[in-house]
Amino acid sequence: MQKIIYIFSALLISNAALAETRTVLVNPGQIKTLIQPHAKGSYCLTGQVRVSIIKSPKLGSISVKDKKVKGCNGKRVTYRPNSKGKDSATIKVNYPDGSTQTNKYKLKIK
């Protein structure tokens, strides 16, 4: 019974969402790439990465486009500011292997 609990715990931890906060400096009028997630391993050409904007920025906009990254299916997520100041955004990435990653961005437009 104890082995089953350990295995189940390991599976839960391996699929847990990774969270990270990044600070990004952006010049007004500049389009800044925030992240370029891509499928890996056996999912490289067949799997699709899904990107969700959890929290949209107030001083600009986020764009998500398909892009091959390292030869694999992926996305390119960019930010374009509309004015100077401090902004923030949260982006969640779902990978084809079932894992997720959530990134919080502190955006400084100078």
N, C-alpha and C positions, 0 to 999 in steps of 0.2 A: 504493500500500500504506500509506503514511504517513497519508493522509487517512482510510482505514478505521480505523486505530488511534485517531486523534483523535476520530472520531465515536463509536466504541465506548467510549472513555474518558468522553466527555461523557454518554453514556447511563447508564453505571454510576454516575457522580457524581450525576446528576439523580434516580436512584432510591435513593440511599444513605439510610440511616436517620439522621435528625437526632436528636441526643441533647442533653438539657438537664437541669440540676439546679436545682430550685426549693426555697426554704425557705418553709414555711407555718406561721404561728402559729395555733393552734386553742385555743379555750376548752373546758374539760370540758363535755360535754353538748351542744355545738354540732355541727351538721352543716355541714361546710365543703365547698363546691364546689372541686374541684381543677382540673378541665378540662372544657370543653364543645366537643369537636371536632365538625366538621360537614363534609358534602360541599360541594364548590364547583363553579362553572362548569356544564358540561353534565351533571354528576353530581348536581346540587343536589337534585332530587326523585326520581331513579331509583337513585342509588348509595347503598350502605350503608357506614357507618363501622363497623369492628370494633375493639373494645377488649379487650386481654388484660392481666390482672394478672400481671406477671412475678415480682414479689416482693410478697407480702402483708404488711401491717403487723402488728406483734405486739400493739400496745396499742389496737387498734380494728379497724374493718371498712370495706371499700370497697364501694360500691354503684354499679352501672352501669344507667342507664335510658335508654330512647329519649326524645328531646326535639328538637323543631324548634328550630334555632338560625339566626337571620337568615333564617327562612323555608325553610331547607334541612334535609334529613334529618341528624340528628346524635345525639349521646349526651350525657348529663350524668353525670359521675363525681364521687361525693361520698365524704367520709371522716367517720366517726363514731368519736371516741375513747372508750375504756372507762375510762381512768385517766390520770393526769398522767405526764409524762416525755417522753423523746425517742423518736421512732419513725421509720420510713422505709418507703417503698414505691416500686415501679417499675412504670410503666404504659406499654404499647406500643399505639399507635394505627395501624391500617392504613386508609388512605384508598382510596376506589374508583378513583382514578387510578393506584394501584400504589405510591404513596409511603408511607413509614412515619415515625413519630415516636416516640421513646422518651423519657419523662420520669422522672427520679428525684426523689423528694420527700423532703426532710428535714422531718419533722413535729415541731413543738414544742408540747406540750400543757401549758398553764399555768393 
